[in-house]
Amino acid sequence: MVEIPKETPEHKHCMICGKSISVDKDFCSDKCRDEYNGIMKRRKRSNYIMIIVLIILMAVLFVPMLFQA
Ligand SMILES: [Zn+2]
């Protein structure tokens, strides 16, 4: 059996650097918050690119089919 310590203080970890932080916070510092916001912005942009690539791919696949029919 693995012993679970009873008095673990409630805490979270900073989503960027993994430091222990209090539960009411998401990041240990403004620097980490800024970094997170930057990552999210980049992620959103790459989602748009993915969708555009998918649309182009579909067009390339289906447009010749339409002309063949
Ligand atoms: Zn941090």
N, CA, C, O and the ligand as a Tripos MOL2 file, in Angstrom:
@<TRIPOS>MOLECULE
protein
  277   275    70     0     0
PROTEIN
NO_CHARGES

@<TRIPOS>ATOM
      1 N           0.8450   -1.2220    0.0000 N.3       1 MET1
      2 CA          0.0000    0.0000    0.0000 C.3       1 MET1
      3 C           0.8720    1.2610    0.0000 C.2       1 MET1
      4 O           1.8790    1.3550    0.7010 O.2       1 MET1
      5 N           0.4550    2.1800   -0.7830 N.am      2 VAL2
      6 CA          1.1570    3.4590   -0.8140 C.3       2 VAL2
      7 C           0.5060    4.3880    0.1970 C.2       2 VAL2
      8 O          -0.7080    4.5960    0.1830 O.2       2 VAL2
      9 N           1.3200    4.9330    1.0580 N.am      3 GLU3
     10 CA          0.7670    5.8210    2.0770 C.3       3 GLU3
     11 C           0.5400    7.2220    1.5200 C.2       3 GLU3
     12 O           1.4420    7.8480    0.9620 O.2       3 GLU3
     13 N          -0.6720    7.6840    1.6880 N.am      4 ILE4
     14 CA         -0.9800    9.0360    1.2090 C.3       4 ILE4
     15 C          -0.8920    9.9930    2.3990 C.2       4 ILE4
     16 O          -1.6220    9.8380    3.3780 O.2       4 ILE4
     17 N          -0.0200   10.9590    2.3160 N.am      5 PRO5
     18 CA          0.0730   11.9180    3.4330 C.3       5 PRO5
     19 C          -1.2250   12.6860    3.5900 C.2       5 PRO5
     20 O          -1.7990   13.1770    2.6180 O.2       5 PRO5
     21 N          -1.6830   12.7830    4.8480 N.am      6 LYS6
     22 CA         -2.9890   13.3730    5.1090 C.3       6 LYS6
     23 C          -2.9880   14.8860    5.0200 C.2       6 LYS6
     24 O          -3.9770   15.5090    4.6340 O.2       6 LYS6
     25 N          -1.8460   15.4630    5.3890 N.am      7 GLU7
     26 CA         -1.8480   16.9170    5.4820 C.3       7 GLU7
     27 C          -1.1580   17.5890    4.2970 C.2       7 GLU7
     28 O          -0.3420   18.4930    4.4720 O.2       7 GLU7
     29 N          -1.4940   17.1390    3.0990 N.am      8 THR8
     30 CA         -0.9700   17.8200    1.9160 C.3       8 THR8
     31 C          -1.7150   19.1380    1.7620 C.2       8 THR8
     32 O          -2.9330   19.1520    1.5830 O.2       8 THR8
     33 N          -0.9960   20.2230    1.8320 N.am      9 PRO9
     34 CA         -1.6910   21.5080    1.6620 C.3       9 PRO9
     35 C          -2.2300   21.6100    0.2470 C.2       9 PRO9
     36 O          -1.5820   21.1860   -0.7100 O.2       9 PRO9
     37 N          -3.4140   22.1730    0.1250 N.am     10 GLU10
     38 CA         -4.0190   22.2770   -1.2060 C.3      10 GLU10
     39 C          -3.2140   23.2400   -2.0500 C.2      10 GLU10
     40 O          -2.9650   24.3830   -1.6660 O.2      10 GLU10
     41 N          -2.8210   22.7570   -3.1880 N.am     11 HIS11
     42 CA         -2.0570   23.6310   -4.0720 C.3      11 HIS11
     43 C          -2.1700   23.1620   -5.5120 C.2      11 HIS11
     44 O          -2.5630   22.0270   -5.7820 O.2      11 HIS11
     45 N          -1.8280   24.0340   -6.4150 N.am     12 LYS12
     46 CA         -1.7600   23.7150   -7.8390 C.3      12 LYS12
     47 C          -0.3350   23.9400   -8.2950 C.2      12 LYS12
     48 O           0.5310   24.3680   -7.5320 O.2      12 LYS12
     49 N          -0.1200   23.6410   -9.5550 N.am     13 HIS13
     50 CA          1.1960   23.9190  -10.1200 C.3      13 HIS13
     51 C           1.0500   24.9250  -11.2500 C.2      13 HIS13
     52 O           0.1000   24.8890  -12.0330 O.2      13 HIS13
     53 N           2.0180   25.8140  -11.3050 N.am     14 CYS14
     54 CA          2.0560   26.7920  -12.3900 C.3      14 CYS14
     55 C           2.0550   26.0380  -13.7280 C.2      14 CYS14
     56 O           2.8210   25.0940  -13.9220 O.2      14 CYS14
     57 N           1.1860   26.4720  -14.6370 N.am     15 MET15
     58 CA          1.0300   25.7520  -15.9010 C.3      15 MET15
     59 C           2.2450   25.9220  -16.8120 C.2      15 MET15
     60 O           2.4080   25.1740  -17.7750 O.2      15 MET15
     61 N           3.0850   26.8880  -16.5140 N.am     16 ILE16
     62 CA          4.2590   27.1270  -17.3570 C.3      16 ILE16
     63 C           5.5050   26.4830  -16.7620 C.2      16 ILE16
     64 O           6.1640   25.6910  -17.4350 O.2      16 ILE16
     65 N           5.8400   26.8080  -15.5140 N.am     17 CYS17
     66 CA          7.1070   26.3210  -14.9720 C.3      17 CYS17
     67 C           6.9220   25.1990  -13.9440 C.2      17 CYS17
     68 O           7.9020   24.5830  -13.5260 O.2      17 CYS17
     69 N           5.6690   24.9250  -13.5300 N.am     18 GLY18
     70 CA          5.4130   23.8090  -12.6300 C.3      18 GLY18
     71 C           5.6570   24.0910  -11.1650 C.2      18 GLY18
     72 O           5.6190   23.1710  -10.3480 O.2      18 GLY18
     73 N           5.9050   25.3290  -10.8140 N.am     19 LYS19
     74 CA          6.0930   25.7050   -9.4140 C.3      19 LYS19
     75 C           4.7900   25.5500   -8.6470 C.2      19 LYS19
     76 O           3.7100   25.7450   -9.2040 O.2      19 LYS19
     77 N           4.8900   25.1960   -7.3640 N.am     20 SER20
     78 CA          3.6980   25.1190   -6.5290 C.3      20 SER20
     79 C           3.1360   26.5170   -6.3110 C.2      20 SER20
     80 O           3.8630   27.4560   -5.9890 O.2      20 SER20
     81 N           1.8310   26.6310   -6.4920 N.am     21 ILE21
     82 CA          1.1690   27.9190   -6.2740 C.3      21 ILE21
     83 C          -0.1220   27.6760   -5.5170 C.2      21 ILE21
     84 O          -0.5700   26.5330   -5.4210 O.2      21 ILE21
     85 N          -0.7290   28.7170   -4.9800 N.am     22 SER22
     86 CA         -1.9770   28.5290   -4.2460 C.3      22 SER22
     87 C          -3.1230   28.2640   -5.2180 C.2      22 SER22
     88 O          -3.0450   28.5930   -6.4020 O.2      22 SER22
     89 N          -4.1950   27.6570   -4.6850 N.am     23 VAL23
     90 CA         -5.2750   27.1470   -5.5300 C.3      23 VAL23
     91 C          -5.9940   28.2600   -6.2800 C.2      23 VAL23
     92 O          -6.5340   28.0390   -7.3640 O.2      23 VAL23
     93 N          -6.0000   29.4660   -5.6970 N.am     24 ASP24
     94 CA         -6.7440   30.5410   -6.3440 C.3      24 ASP24
     95 C          -5.9650   31.2070   -7.4730 C.2      24 ASP24
     96 O          -6.4540   32.1390   -8.1130 O.2      24 ASP24
     97 N          -4.7510   30.7230   -7.7110 N.am     25 LYS25
     98 CA         -3.9470   31.2950   -8.7930 C.3      25 LYS25
     99 C          -3.7480   30.2730   -9.9000 C.2      25 LYS25
    100 O          -3.8850   29.0700   -9.6760 O.2      25 LYS25
    101 N          -3.4270   30.7520  -11.0880 N.am     26 ASP26
    102 CA         -3.1370   29.8580  -12.2030 C.3      26 ASP26
    103 C          -1.6520   29.8500  -12.5370 C.2      26 ASP26
    104 O          -1.1400   28.8720  -13.0820 O.2      26 ASP26
    105 N          -0.9640   30.9350  -12.2110 N.am     27 PHE27
    106 CA          0.4510   31.0650  -12.5550 C.3      27 PHE27
    107 C           1.2170   31.6180  -11.3760 C.2      27 PHE27
    108 O           0.6440   32.2810  -10.5110 O.2      27 PHE27
    109 N           2.5230   31.3460  -11.3380 N.am     28 CYS28
    110 CA          3.3160   31.8090  -10.2110 C.3      28 CYS28
    111 C           3.6810   33.2780  -10.3470 C.2      28 CYS28
    112 O           3.9530   33.9460   -9.3490 O.2      28 CYS28
    113 N           3.6900   33.7840  -11.5720 N.am     29 SER29
    114 CA          4.0890   35.1710  -11.7680 C.3      29 SER29
    115 C           3.4640   35.7320  -13.0370 C.2      29 SER29
    116 O           2.9160   34.9920  -13.8540 O.2      29 SER29
    117 N           3.5540   37.0460  -13.1900 N.am     30 ASP30
    118 CA          3.0320   37.6800  -14.3980 C.3      30 ASP30
    119 C           3.7820   37.2090  -15.6350 C.2      30 ASP30
    120 O           3.2280   37.1380  -16.7320 O.2      30 ASP30
    121 N           5.0690   36.8880  -15.4270 N.am     31 LYS31
    122 CA          5.8890   36.4290  -16.5440 C.3      31 LYS31
    123 C           5.3240   35.1310  -17.1170 C.2      31 LYS31
    124 O           5.2310   34.9630  -18.3320 O.2      31 LYS31
    125 N           4.9450   34.2110  -16.2130 N.am     32 CYS32
    126 CA          4.3960   32.9420  -16.6680 C.3      32 CYS32
    127 C           3.0280   33.1490  -17.3050 C.2      32 CYS32
    128 O           2.6820   32.4660  -18.2700 O.2      32 CYS32
    129 N           2.2420   34.0920  -16.7690 N.am     33 ARG33
    130 CA          0.9380   34.3650  -17.3420 C.3      33 ARG33
    131 C           1.0980   34.8910  -18.7720 C.2      33 ARG33
    132 O           0.3780   34.4790  -19.6820 O.2      33 ARG33
    133 N           2.0550   35.8090  -18.9510 N.am     34 ASP34
    134 CA          2.3020   36.3480  -20.2890 C.3      34 ASP34
    135 C           2.7170   35.2460  -21.2480 C.2      34 ASP34
    136 O           2.2840   35.2010  -22.3990 O.2      34 ASP34
    137 N           3.5630   34.3610  -20.7490 N.am     35 GLU35
    138 CA          4.0500   33.2720  -21.5880 C.3      35 GLU35
    139 C           2.8920   32.3770  -22.0200 C.2      35 GLU35
    140 O           2.8030   31.9600  -23.1740 O.2      35 GLU35
    141 N           2.0090   32.0950  -21.0640 N.am     36 TYR36
    142 CA          0.8480   31.2560  -21.3520 C.3      36 TYR36
    143 C          -0.0350   31.9070  -22.4010 C.2      36 TYR36
    144 O          -0.4840   31.2500  -23.3400 O.2      36 TYR36
    145 N          -0.2840   33.2100  -22.2380 N.am     37 ASN37
    146 CA         -1.1150   33.9250  -23.2080 C.3      37 ASN37
    147 C          -0.4970   33.8750  -24.5970 C.2      37 ASN37
    148 O          -1.2030   33.7450  -25.5970 O.2      37 ASN37
    149 N           0.8230   33.9790  -24.6490 N.am     38 GLY38
    150 CA          1.5230   33.9070  -25.9210 C.3      38 GLY38
    151 C           1.3440   32.5420  -26.5710 C.2      38 GLY38
    152 O           1.1150   32.4540  -27.7770 O.2      38 GLY38
    153 N           1.4460   31.4830  -25.7830 N.am     39 ILE39
    154 CA          1.2900   30.1200  -26.2940 C.3      39 ILE39
    155 C          -0.1250   29.9390  -26.8350 C.2      39 ILE39
    156 O          -0.3220   29.3630  -27.9050 O.2      39 ILE39
    157 N          -1.1110   30.4380  -26.0840 N.am     40 MET40
    158 CA         -2.5030   30.2970  -26.5120 C.3      40 MET40
    159 C          -2.7450   31.0060  -27.8300 C.2      40 MET40
    160 O          -3.4430   30.4900  -28.7030 O.2      40 MET40
    161 N          -2.1610   32.2010  -27.9720 N.am     41 LYS41
    162 CA         -2.3230   32.9640  -29.2100 C.3      41 LYS41
    163 C          -1.7420   32.1810  -30.3760 C.2      41 LYS41
    164 O          -2.3470   32.0830  -31.4430 O.2      41 LYS41
    165 N          -0.5400   31.6190  -30.1500 N.am     42 ARG42
    166 CA          0.1140   30.8470  -31.2050 C.3      42 ARG42
    167 C          -0.7270   29.6150  -31.5570 C.2      42 ARG42
    168 O          -0.8760   29.2590  -32.7270 O.2      42 ARG42
    169 N          -1.2750   28.9730  -30.5140 N.am     43 ARG43
    170 CA         -2.0570   27.7640  -30.7350 C.3      43 ARG43
    171 C          -3.3020   28.0710  -31.5570 C.2      43 ARG43
    172 O          -3.6750   27.3140  -32.4540 O.2      43 ARG43
    173 N          -3.9410   29.2000  -31.2340 N.am     44 LYS44
    174 CA         -5.1360   29.5980  -31.9760 C.3      44 LYS44
    175 C          -4.8000   29.7970  -33.4440 C.2      44 LYS44
    176 O          -5.5410   29.3650  -34.3270 O.2      44 LYS44
    177 N          -3.6760   30.4540  -33.6940 N.am     45 ARG45
    178 CA         -3.2800   30.7210  -35.0730 C.3      45 ARG45
    179 C          -3.0310   29.4060  -35.8150 C.2      45 ARG45
    180 O          -3.4320   29.2550  -36.9700 O.2      45 ARG45
    181 N          -2.3670   28.4520  -35.1460 N.am     46 SER46
    182 CA         -2.0780   27.1960  -35.8410 C.3      46 SER46
    183 C          -3.3570   26.3930  -36.0680 C.2      46 SER46
    184 O          -3.4220   25.5860  -36.9960 O.2      46 SER46
    185 N          -4.3870   26.6070  -35.2190 N.am     47 ASN47
    186 CA         -5.6870   25.9800  -35.4730 C.3      47 ASN47
    187 C          -6.3050   26.5130  -36.7570 C.2      47 ASN47
    188 O          -6.8480   25.7530  -37.5590 O.2      47 ASN47
    189 N          -6.2170   27.8350  -36.9460 N.am     48 TYR48
    190 CA         -6.7540   28.4310  -38.1690 C.3      48 TYR48
    191 C          -6.0570   27.8520  -39.3830 C.2      48 TYR48
    192 O          -6.6990   27.5230  -40.3810 O.2      48 TYR48
    193 N          -4.7410   27.7280  -39.2970 N.am     49 ILE49
    194 CA         -3.9610   27.2110  -40.4210 C.3      49 ILE49
    195 C          -4.3900   25.7810  -40.7300 C.2      49 ILE49
    196 O          -4.5310   25.4100  -41.8950 O.2      49 ILE49
    197 N          -4.5980   24.9760  -39.6830 N.am     50 MET50
    198 CA         -5.0500   23.5980  -39.8720 C.3      50 MET50
    199 C          -6.3700   23.5400  -40.6180 C.2      50 MET50
    200 O          -6.5370   22.7370  -41.5350 O.2      50 MET50
    201 N          -7.3170   24.4020  -40.2200 N.am     51 ILE51
    202 CA         -8.6390   24.4130  -40.8480 C.3      51 ILE51
    203 C          -8.5200   24.8040  -42.3130 C.2      51 ILE51
    204 O          -9.1600   24.2020  -43.1740 O.2      51 ILE51
    205 N          -7.6990   25.8160  -42.5980 N.am     52 ILE52
    206 CA         -7.5140   26.2690  -43.9780 C.3      52 ILE52
    207 C          -6.9030   25.1540  -44.8130 C.2      52 ILE52
    208 O          -7.3350   24.9080  -45.9390 O.2      52 ILE52
    209 N          -5.8950   24.4750  -44.2620 N.am     53 VAL53
    210 CA         -5.2500   23.3710  -44.9840 C.3      53 VAL53
    211 C          -6.2590   22.2650  -45.2640 C.2      53 VAL53
    212 O          -6.2640   21.6890  -46.3520 O.2      53 VAL53
    213 N          -7.1120   21.9650  -44.2890 N.am     54 LEU54
    214 CA         -8.1430   20.9340  -44.4710 C.3      54 LEU54
    215 C          -9.1090   21.3030  -45.5920 C.2      54 LEU54
    216 O          -9.4730   20.4650  -46.4170 O.2      54 LEU54
    217 N          -9.5180   22.5720  -45.6080 N.am     55 ILE55
    218 CA        -10.4590   23.0300  -46.6400 C.3      55 ILE55
    219 C          -9.8110   22.8970  -48.0180 C.2      55 ILE55
    220 O         -10.4440   22.4410  -48.9700 O.2      55 ILE55
    221 N          -8.5440   23.2990  -48.1110 N.am     56 ILE56
    222 CA         -7.8360   23.2060  -49.3870 C.3      56 ILE56
    223 C          -7.7340   21.7380  -49.8140 C.2      56 ILE56
    224 O          -7.9420   21.4040  -50.9810 O.2      56 ILE56
    225 N          -7.4130   20.8780  -48.8610 N.am     57 LEU57
    226 CA         -7.2740   19.4530  -49.1420 C.3      57 LEU57
    227 C          -8.5890   18.8660  -49.6600 C.2      57 LEU57
    228 O          -8.6090   18.1070  -50.6290 O.2      57 LEU57
    229 N          -9.6890   19.2360  -48.9890 N.am     58 MET58
    230 CA        -11.0140   18.7770  -49.4080 C.3      58 MET58
    231 C         -11.3090   19.2560  -50.8160 C.2      58 MET58
    232 O         -11.8140   18.4980  -51.6440 O.2      58 MET58
    233 N         -10.9950   20.5160  -51.0870 N.am     59 ALA59
    234 CA        -11.2550   21.0830  -52.4050 C.3      59 ALA59
    235 C         -10.4700   20.3250  -53.4660 C.2      59 ALA59
    236 O         -10.9930   19.9910  -54.5290 O.2      59 ALA59
    237 N          -9.2050   20.0590  -53.1550 N.am     60 VAL60
    238 CA         -8.3510   19.3510  -54.1030 C.3      60 VAL60
    239 C          -8.8840   17.9390  -54.3550 C.2      60 VAL60
    240 O          -8.7920   17.4270  -55.4700 O.2      60 VAL60
    241 N          -9.4400   17.3150  -53.3160 N.am     61 LEU61
    242 CA         -9.9470   15.9460  -53.4560 C.3      61 LEU61
    243 C         -11.2930   15.8870  -54.1530 C.2      61 LEU61
    244 O         -11.5470   14.9950  -54.9620 O.2      61 LEU61
    245 N         -12.1610   16.8510  -53.8310 N.am     62 PHE62
    246 CA        -13.5470   16.7260  -54.2870 C.3      62 PHE62
    247 C         -13.8450   17.4630  -55.5870 C.2      62 PHE62
    248 O         -14.7490   17.0680  -56.3220 O.2      62 PHE62
    249 N         -13.1120   18.5120  -55.8800 N.am     63 VAL63
    250 CA        -13.3980   19.2710  -57.1040 C.3      63 VAL63
    251 C         -13.1870   18.4050  -58.3490 C.2      63 VAL63
    252 O         -14.0430   18.4310  -59.2330 O.2      63 VAL63
    253 N         -12.0950   17.6380  -58.4700 N.am     64 PRO64
    254 CA        -11.9490   16.7610  -59.6390 C.3      64 PRO64
    255 C         -13.0770   15.7470  -59.7490 C.2      64 PRO64
    256 O         -13.4940   15.4080  -60.8560 O.2      64 PRO64
    257 N         -13.5780   15.2580  -58.6200 N.am     65 MET65
    258 CA        -14.7040   14.3180  -58.6230 C.3      65 MET65
    259 C         -15.9260   14.9360  -59.2620 C.2      65 MET65
    260 O         -16.6440   14.2820  -60.0190 O.2      65 MET65
    261 N         -16.1630   16.2170  -58.9490 N.am     66 LEU66
    262 CA        -17.3400   16.8980  -59.4910 C.3      66 LEU66
    263 C         -17.2270   16.9970  -61.0120 C.2      66 LEU66
    264 O         -18.2170   16.8510  -61.7300 O.2      66 LEU66
    265 N         -16.0190   17.2440  -61.4860 N.am     67 PHE67
    266 CA        -15.8430   17.4220  -62.9260 C.3      67 PHE67
    267 C         -15.9100   16.0930  -63.6570 C.2      67 PHE67
    268 O         -16.2740   16.0560  -64.8330 O.2      67 PHE67
    269 N         -15.5670   15.0030  -62.9900 N.am     68 GLN68
    270 CA        -15.6120   13.6970  -63.6190 C.3      68 GLN68
    271 C         -17.0320   13.1830  -63.8020 C.2      68 GLN68
    272 O         -17.3210   12.4490  -64.7470 O.2      68 GLN68
    273 N         -17.9190   13.5770  -62.8870 N.am     69 ALA69
    274 CA        -19.2750   13.0230  -62.8800 C.3      69 ALA69
    275 C         -20.1160   13.4650  -64.0920 C.2      69 ALA69
    276 O         -21.2770   13.0730  -64.2140 O.2      69 ALA69
    277 ZN          5.5700   29.8090  -13.3160 Zn       70 ZN70
@<TRIPOS>BOND
     1     1     2 1
     2     2     3 1
     3     3     4 2
     4     3     5 am
     5     5     6 1
     6     6     7 1
     7     7     8 2
     8     7     9 am
     9     9    10 1
    10    10    11 1
    11    11    12 2
    12    11    13 am
    13    13    14 1
    14    14    15 1
    15    15    16 2
    16    15    17 am
    17    17    18 1
    18    18    19 1
    19    19    20 2
    20    19    21 am
    21    21    22 1
    22    22    23 1
    23    23    24 2
    24    23    25 am
    25    25    26 1
    26    26    27 1
    27    27    28 2
    28    27    29 am
    29    29    30 1
    30    30    31 1
    31    31    32 2
    32    31    33 am
    33    33    34 1
    34    34    35 1
    35    35    36 2
    36    35    37 am
    37    37    38 1
    38    38    39 1
    39    39    40 2
    40    39    41 am
    41    41    42 1
    42    42    43 1
    43    43    44 2
    44    43    45 am
    45    45    46 1
    46    46    47 1
    47    47    48 2
    48    47    49 am
    49    49    50 1
    50    50    51 1
    51    51    52 2
    52    51    53 am
    53    53    54 1
    54    54    55 1
    55    55    56 2
    56    55    57 am
    57    57    58 1
    58    58    59 1
    59    59    60 2
    60    59    61 am
    61    61    62 1
    62    62    63 1
    63    63    64 2
    64    63    65 am
    65    65    66 1
    66    66    67 1
    67    67    68 2
    68    67    69 am
    69    69    70 1
    70    70    71 1
    71    71    72 2
    72    71    73 am
    73    73    74 1
    74    74    75 1
    75    75    76 2
    76    75    77 am
    77    77    78 1
    78    78    79 1
    79    79    80 2
    80    79    81 am
    81    81    82 1
    82    82    83 1
    83    83    84 2
    84    83    85 am
    85    85    86 1
    86    86    87 1
    87    87    88 2
    88    87    89 am
    89    89    90 1
    90    90    91 1
    91    91    92 2
    92    91    93 am
    93    93    94 1
    94    94    95 1
    95    95    96 2
    96    95    97 am
    97    97    98 1
    98    98    99 1
    99    99   100 2
   100    99   101 am
   101   101   102 1
   102   102   103 1
   103   103   104 2
   104   103   105 am
   105   105   106 1
   106   106   107 1
   107   107   108 2
   108   107   109 am
   109   109   110 1
   110   110   111 1
   111   111   112 2
   112   111   113 am
   113   113   114 1
   114   114   115 1
   115   115   116 2
   116   115   117 am
   117   117   118 1
   118   118   119 1
   119   119   120 2
   120   119   121 am
   121   121   122 1
   122   122   123 1
   123   123   124 2
   124   123   125 am
   125   125   126 1
   126   126   127 1
   127   127   128 2
   128   127   129 am
   129   129   130 1
   130   130   131 1
   131   131   132 2
   132   131   133 am
   133   133   134 1
   134   134   135 1
   135   135   136 2
   136   135   137 am
   137   137   138 1
   138   138   139 1
   139   139   140 2
   140   139   141 am
   141   141   142 1
   142   142   143 1
   143   143   144 2
   144   143   145 am
   145   145   146 1
   146   146   147 1
   147   147   148 2
   148   147   149 am
   149   149   150 1
   150   150   151 1
   151   151   152 2
   152   151   153 am
   153   153   154 1
   154   154   155 1
   155   155   156 2
   156   155   157 am
   157   157   158 1
   158   158   159 1
   159   159   160 2
   160   159   161 am
   161   161   162 1
   162   162   163 1
   163   163   164 2
   164   163   165 am
   165   165   166 1
   166   166   167 1
   167   167   168 2
   168   167   169 am
   169   169   170 1
   170   170   171 1
   171   171   172 2
   172   171   173 am
   173   173   174 1
   174   174   175 1
   175   175   176 2
   176   175   177 am
   177   177   178 1
   178   178   179 1
   179   179   180 2
   180   179   181 am
   181   181   182 1
   182   182   183 1
   183   183   184 2
   184   183   185 am
   185   185   186 1
   186   186   187 1
   187   187   188 2
   188   187   189 am
   189   189   190 1
   190   190   191 1
   191   191   192 2
   192   191   193 am
   193   193   194 1
   194   194   195 1
   195   195   196 2
   196   195   197 am
   197   197   198 1
   198   198   199 1
   199   199   200 2
   200   199   201 am
   201   201   202 1
   202   202   203 1
   203   203   204 2
   204   203   205 am
   205   205   206 1
   206   206   207 1
   207   207   208 2
   208   207   209 am
   209   209   210 1
   210   210   211 1
   211   211   212 2
   212   211   213 am
   213   213   214 1
   214   214   215 1
   215   215   216 2
   216   215   217 am
   217   217   218 1
   218   218   219 1
   219   219   220 2
   220   219   221 am
   221   221   222 1
   222   222   223 1
   223   223   224 2
   224   223   225 am
   225   225   226 1
   226   226   227 1
   227   227   228 2
   228   227   229 am
   229   229   230 1
   230   230   231 1
   231   231   232 2
   232   231   233 am
   233   233   234 1
   234   234   235 1
   235   235   236 2
   236   235   237 am
   237   237   238 1
   238   238   239 1
   239   239   240 2
   240   239   241 am
   241   241   242 1
   242   242   243 1
   243   243   244 2
   244   243   245 am
   245   245   246 1
   246   246   247 1
   247   247   248 2
   248   247   249 am
   249   249   250 1
   250   250   251 1
   251   251   252 2
   252   251   253 am
   253   253   254 1
   254   254   255 1
   255   255   256 2
   256   255   257 am
   257   257   258 1
   258   258   259 1
   259   259   260 2
   260   259   261 am
   261   261   262 1
   262   262   263 1
   263   263   264 2
   264   263   265 am
   265   265   266 1
   266   266   267 1
   267   267   268 2
   268   267   269 am
   269   269   270 1
   270   270   271 1
   271   271   272 2
   272   271   273 am
   273   273   274 1
   274   274   275 1
   275   275   276 2
@<TRIPOS>SUBSTRUCTURE
     1 MET1         2 RESIDUE 1 A MET
     2 VAL2         6 RESIDUE 1 A VAL
     3 GLU3        10 RESIDUE 1 A GLU
     4 ILE4        14 RESIDUE 1 A ILE
     5 PRO5        18 RESIDUE 1 A PRO
     6 LYS6        22 RESIDUE 1 A LYS
     7 GLU7        26 RESIDUE 1 A GLU
     8 THR8        30 RESIDUE 1 A THR
     9 PRO9        34 RESIDUE 1 A PRO
    10 GLU10       38 RESIDUE 1 A GLU
    11 HIS11       42 RESIDUE 1 A HIS
    12 LYS12       46 RESIDUE 1 A LYS
    13 HIS13       50 RESIDUE 1 A HIS
    14 CYS14       54 RESIDUE 1 A CYS
    15 MET15       58 RESIDUE 1 A MET
    16 ILE16       62 RESIDUE 1 A ILE
    17 CYS17       66 RESIDUE 1 A CYS
    18 GLY18       70 RESIDUE 1 A GLY
    19 LYS19       74 RESIDUE 1 A LYS
    20 SER20       78 RESIDUE 1 A SER
    21 ILE21       82 RESIDUE 1 A ILE
    22 SER22       86 RESIDUE 1 A SER
    23 VAL23       90 RESIDUE 1 A VAL
    24 ASP24       94 RESIDUE 1 A ASP
    25 LYS25       98 RESIDUE 1 A LYS
    26 ASP26      102 RESIDUE 1 A ASP
    27 PHE27      106 RESIDUE 1 A PHE
    28 CYS28      110 RESIDUE 1 A CYS
    29 SER29      114 RESIDUE 1 A SER
    30 ASP30      118 RESIDUE 1 A ASP
    31 LYS31      122 RESIDUE 1 A LYS
    32 CYS32      126 RESIDUE 1 A CYS
    33 ARG33      130 RESIDUE 1 A ARG
    34 ASP34      134 RESIDUE 1 A ASP
    35 GLU35      138 RESIDUE 1 A GLU
    36 TYR36      142 RESIDUE 1 A TYR
    37 ASN37      146 RESIDUE 1 A ASN
    38 GLY38      150 RESIDUE 1 A GLY
    39 ILE39      154 RESIDUE 1 A ILE
    40 MET40      158 RESIDUE 1 A MET
    41 LYS41      162 RESIDUE 1 A LYS
    42 ARG42      166 RESIDUE 1 A ARG
    43 ARG43      170 RESIDUE 1 A ARG
    44 LYS44      174 RESIDUE 1 A LYS
    45 ARG45      178 RESIDUE 1 A ARG
    46 SER46      182 RESIDUE 1 A SER
    47 ASN47      186 RESIDUE 1 A ASN
    48 TYR48      190 RESIDUE 1 A TYR
    49 ILE49      194 RESIDUE 1 A ILE
    50 MET50      198 RESIDUE 1 A MET
    51 ILE51      202 RESIDUE 1 A ILE
    52 ILE52      206 RESIDUE 1 A ILE
    53 VAL53      210 RESIDUE 1 A VAL
    54 LEU54      214 RESIDUE 1 A LEU
    55 ILE55      218 RESIDUE 1 A ILE
    56 ILE56      222 RESIDUE 1 A ILE
    57 LEU57      226 RESIDUE 1 A LEU
    58 MET58      230 RESIDUE 1 A MET
    59 ALA59      234 RESIDUE 1 A ALA
    60 VAL60      238 RESIDUE 1 A VAL
    61 LEU61      242 RESIDUE 1 A LEU
    62 PHE62      246 RESIDUE 1 A PHE
    63 VAL63      250 RESIDUE 1 A VAL
    64 PRO64      254 RESIDUE 1 A PRO
    65 MET65      258 RESIDUE 1 A MET
    66 LEU66      262 RESIDUE 1 A LEU
    67 PHE67      266 RESIDUE 1 A PHE
    68 GLN68      270 RESIDUE 1 A GLN
    69 ALA69      274 RESIDUE 1 A ALA
    70 ZN70       277 GROUP 0 **** ****
